[in-house]
Amino acid sequence: MDPSRLKPLIGAFVEALAGEKGYSPHTCQAYARDLEEFADFALSADQGAREVDYLTIRAYLGFLHRRPNKKSTIARKLSALRTFFGFLVRHGHVHHNPAEAVATPKQDKTIPNYLPVDEMFRILDGMGADPRADHTLGLRNRAMFETLYSTGIRVSELTGLNVGDVDDRAGLVRVMGKGQKQRIVAIGAKAVAAIAAYRRRLHLEGVAGADHDPLFLNKDSGRITTRSVARLLKQVLAKSGSILPASPHSLRHSFATHMLDAGADLRLVQELLGHKSLSTTQRYTHVSIDRLMAVYDKAHPRK
C-alpha cells in the first residue's frame, strides 16, 4: 500500500471500532493517535518505496525504541497496526497484513502498584473523619473510592455507572466493561452505605436521579470524568499523609492483591476484574508470592 493512502483509511477504521466493536471514545482516540503517528513515519521514511511492508513496520519499531518508549507502549502500537491492517485486509484494501510478520517485543515483568490493607483502610476511614465529609462532594468522594476498592472495577467503569446499576439489597453492581461487555460484580456493605449516604444528600438537594442517570456527579450535576476521579484521589492521599504513590487503578490492583492474599480463587478474581485472559490476572500472584516469601524470610527460624 502506498503510504499516502493510510491516513484517509484511519478514520473509517476508527468508526468501525466505535460502531461495530463498541470501543469507548478514549480507546478510539488512542488507536487514531498511534496509527496517525505511524502514517506520518511511513510518509517521512518513504524514499521511493511504493508499499508499506513489514520492513516499514520494523523500521518504525526501531524508531520507537530510539525515542525511547516503554516496551509495553511499543507492543500496544504494534497491536494497533495489526488490528488496522487486519481491517484493511477484510475490506480489500490490501492483500496481506504486514504487521503479522513482526514479532511483539518481549515484555518486562512488572508488579502492579498496590496499597497495603492497613493503608487502604486508613485512607478510606480518614475520609469519614474529614470536616467536610458530610458535605455533598465529600460524601461523593467517599462513595467513589469505597466503590473502587470494594469492587475492583476500572475507573472508566466507575464513571460510567448509572443509578440503576447498583442493587443495594443484593449487594451487586452491573458494570459495562471493555468492548461494551457487561458483567455483574459484588459490592461490600461499606461501599453500599457510602453510596446510600451520598444519594440521600442528593435527594435532599432535589437531585433525585432516575435509573438511567449518572451515579456519580460532578459539581455541575453532570457525569464525573476519569480525570476528575484521579485528581480527587491525589487530594485525598495528600490529606491522609500517605507517602505511597497511587492512582485509581492502584485501588483496582489493591482489590485483586488483597483478595488473593485472603485466599480467593484466581478465576473468581479474573471474573470480578473482567479480565479476558487468566494470564492478566496472574500478575497479581507474583505480588502475593513476594509477600509470602518476605514473611517467610523474616519469621522462619531455620531459613
Summary of the structure (lengths in Angstrom):
residues: 303
radius of gyration: 22.9
end to end distance: 62.2
largest distance: 70.9
contacts: 853
relative contact order: 0.09
helix: 62%
strand: 5%
